[in-house]
Amino acid sequence: MGAKKYITLSLVLLLLSIGCSRSSFKDKWIREEAPEHFKARFETTKGNFEIESYRKWSPLAVDRLYQLINHDYFINTPVYRVVPGYVAQFGNLDSLSNSYWQRSIIPDEAVIESNKQATMAFARAGKETRGTQLFINLEDNHPRLDTLNYSGVTGFPVIAKVYKGMEVVSLLFSYGNDPMMKLDSIANVNEFFKGKYPEMDYIKSAYLLKD
């Protein structure tokens, strides 16, 4: 199976009842604009990796990445899809929390930076569905992911690049595509993952770094 089926932002996530939303969510967060360049650290169960992001690569999506990191979205986030030689995909599976972030749609943007090894992009399921789920390219996936037409939208715009700790990303445990295939059939995904996939890795936290 290829990217066309699997690199998706499943809309069903918004319907799953799998936990409590962050009651402190504020609508003003989704109006924050990212700086032209910023760095962030992701702490995982395998170690840390660091990214840098340039707003010019995909301004509206980079804004969303900045907002998610700046407001502690990535707390105990499962890396639920790791396909060696392809991608590592992760995202918070709290449907209520996601619904707050999805109040503001990210309009589609052109691919500026190519999907080379260590770059990061939002997953999506079609037009204007980028929002909370991300993937890191484990190998060079261009020009395929730069030009793939999926449900009327072309390519996956890069929003950041891992500049430190890519060796950690490469160690994230792989269950292949299987966990992702369970997302639309399990009510309590977080608990299911812990029991069914005990070696799955997690993003423990993510936060901005000072230049």
Secondary structure, DSSP 8 states (H G I E B T S, - for coil): --HHHHS---GGGGG---S---TT--GGGGG----SEEEEEEEETTEEEEEEEEGGGSHHHHHHHHHHHHTT--SSEE--EEETTTEEEE----HHHHHHHTTS--------S---TTEEEE--SSTT--SS-EEEESS--TTHHHH-EETTEE---EEEEEEE-HHHHTTS---BTHHHHTTTT-SSHHHHHHHH-TT--EEEEEEEE--
